[in-house]
Amino acid sequence: MYNSVQAFINYNYCNTLENTFGRNIIPQDEEARLKNLKEYKILYTKSEPIFDQLAAVAATMFKVPLAMINFVDKDLVWTKANQEGENGGEVERGSSLCSLAILKDSVTVFENILTEPFLLTNPMVAGEYGLRFYAGAPITTAEGFNIGVVCVADTVARQFTSEDQLNLESLAKLIQQEIQKRINIA
């Protein structure tokens, strides 16, 4: 779905990344986080059935049209898998809601994006996708870095219960276990 998104943001890496959110989206530990992300050798890799299946499970479990496993690189958010078994999509980091989700250790939820003024100009909200709901659980490495997000989204606002949050966190932990295998094999 995100493959056709145009480049909306120009970057300036002084201390923060310019973005549609009007706030800093760079974690304090960004340099170490990016180094840790690279160690997992997951960025820009081929499709893998386990990740495709986990994204499909997320879409089915939460009854949403969009579920993705994304990894947040320096400039881009790269899709490892989505609900249709596709990978390789990229979105500029400054417009991806996953850039916000890696900033906390708990699930980021926007039940009705239109009630969040700082999101109203975001191209995923104001543009052709018209997102109205988003929930993302960070994918945390064994070293404690949030390198990616498993997220679900919809074009209609919806409730997301505490049980839903626990389920999304469980999916993030399964993904963490899968990527940990890359380190354990190396």
C-alpha positions, 0 to 999 in steps of 0.5 A, spaced: 500 500 500 505 504 501 509 503 495 506 509 491 507 514 497 510 520 494 516 523 497 513 529 502 519 531 506 526 534 506 531 532 511 535 536 515 539 532 520 542 537 525 539 535 531 532 533 529 529 530 523 524 534 519 517 531 519 510 532 519 509 531 526 512 538 528 516 534 534 522 531 534 522 524 532 529 522 533 530 517 540 536 519 544 539 513 543 539 514 535 546 512 533 546 506 537 539 504 535 541 504 528 547 500 529 543 495 533 538 495 527 544 493 522 546 488 526 540 484 525 541 484 518 533 485 516 533 491 513 532 490 505 531 483 505 527 478 501 520 476 503 520 471 509 514 467 510 514 467 517 513 475 517 508 475 512 504 470 516 505 474 522 502 480 518 496 477 516 495 474 523 495 481 525 490 484 520 485 478 521 486 478 529 484 486 529 480 486 523 483 491 519 485 492 512 492 494 513 497 490 518 505 491 517 511 489 520 516 495 519 523 497 521 525 504 522 532 506 518 535 513 518 531 516 513 526 511 511 521 506 514 521 500 510 516 494 510 518 487 511 511 484 511 504 487 510 497 483 510 498 481 503 505 478 503 508 484 500 515 487 502 519 492 500 515 498 501 518 505 503 515 511 507 519 517 508 521 517 516 518 524 517 511 522 515 511 514 518 506 514 524 511 508 526 517 513 527 512 516 533 511 508 535 519 507 536 519 513 541 515 509 547 516 502 550 508 501 550 503 501 544 502 507 541 494 508 539 490 513 535 483 511 535 481 517 532 486 520 528 482 526 527 482 528 534 490 529 534 491 536 531 499 534 530 497 528 525 492 532 521 497 534 515 500 528 515 500 525 508 497 518 511 492 522 514 490 528 509 492 524 503 489 518 499 490 513 504 486 517 509 488 513 515 483 514 521 486 509 526 493 507 528 496 502 533 503 500 533 507 496 538 515 497 538 519 491 536 525 491 541 531 487 541 534 483 546 539 489 547 533 494 549 532 498 542 526 499 539 528 498 531 521 497 528 514 496 529 508 491 528 502 496 526 495 496 524 491 501 521 484 503 518 480 508 514 475 508 520 476 510 527 475 504 532 476 502 539 482 499 541 482 495 548 487 494 553 486 486 551 488 489 543 494 492 546 496 486 549 495 482 543 499 487 539 505 487 544 505 479 543 505 479 536 511 484 537 514 479 541 514 473 536 517 478 531 522 479 536 524 472 537 524 471 530 529 477 528 533 474 535 534 468 531 539 472 526 543 474 531 544 467 534 545 464 528 551 469 526 
